[in-house]
């Protein structure tokens, strides 16, 4: 996309913003002065030149971002993050970036706990054992989020510390600029006098000999001065085959933490947090939408959040009610909807999670009311959503007699008829195990 096309689309975005949600004065004061200077399709980021990126401007942009975000989806067809670049720094990644990437907005799960714990530890206090901290994982899994969260945290708690986040590509571009301008001494001064250096996407060092040399020397200078270094990559140090051994050795001498693709529960938690950030409540329909997205976007958090943003954005613009079928229609070009088989196992799992008990409790002979009610619910849902016979359902619950299963199902049916709140709870459980997928 050319700059001219980008500027045209940005104007269309501002024109598409609903005036009942953000008035023309705010648009004219905070957004129209911004000039788009680049678009990063891979990372879904649009950079804008700002005459001055003062705190008030940043706060206003963050406060109204959810409104702009919906218009961006309408015009661009997918969500993009806004990044501010001071005019004198155009072509470089600025110190201020990814304002919403904080520890508070990072969802912890089994896939990222070590990386998160290490990041928090060094943000709190310099830890020699974690120097450098090397975080690796696939695209869109949260590496940049953690690096930026460290920067935000340190700046907030210790504003006197010099913290610098930059991508490897931007580091290379800045080095080239310094060489051309015969200002390499200033370049060295900038990077070797920081307290924390956060260097993102280190894998892009491959094939850049002078950049490799500068990173090596910068690393040595900071490490010798007991300054914290944080690196990220799409692969562990040992797999960076195109980099010299002396650099890989240094990358490997501290803490190495990986980030894996999030499991289903973590993906749902991420989506639920996005909903909460937007001030929305999760009803049955929205729970089904979150389940749909979490089932179909499995290995990229950026795409996961993007799918939700697209659904919410399009619904906000069209006035359509957000349902599972509506989400399917909006996302049909984003991914192929996978149909999920409903089984006794995932029904029992959904029931157990909803009631905060173990699956083994459902299957056991325990007669406590805490377990009997959920057990009856599970039996009813298995009978309703699978082809298992009553005796087969009984086998799923410790070999119970088919008359027990029948009684349980009849009791739940009666409760549904007489208790709307209970019926609504069952609908939420059904959304979790994939009803109507």
Buried (B, 14 or more C-beta within 10 A) or exposed (E): EEEEEBEBBBEBBBEBBEEEEBEEEBBEEBBEEBBBBBBBEEBBBBBBBBEEBEEEBBEBBEEBBBBBBBBBBBBBEBBBBBBBBBEEBBBBBBBBBBBBBBBEEBBBBEBBEBBBEBBBBBBEEBBEEBBBBBBBBBBBBBBBBBBBBBBBBBBEEBEEBBBBBBBBBBBBBBBBEBEEEEEEEEBBEBBBEBBBBBBBBBBBBEEBEEBBEBBBEBBEBBBEEEBBBBBBBBBBBEEBEEBBEEBBEBBBEBBBBBBBBBBBEBBBBBBBBBBEEBEEEBEBBBBBBBBBBBBBBBBBBBBBBBBBBBBBBBBBBEEEEBBBEBBBEBBEEBBEBEEBEBBBEBBBBBBBBBBEBEBEBBBBEBEEEEBBBBBBBBBBBBBBBBEBEBEBBBBBBEEBEBEBBBEBBEBBEEBBEEEEEBEEBBBBBBBBBBBEB
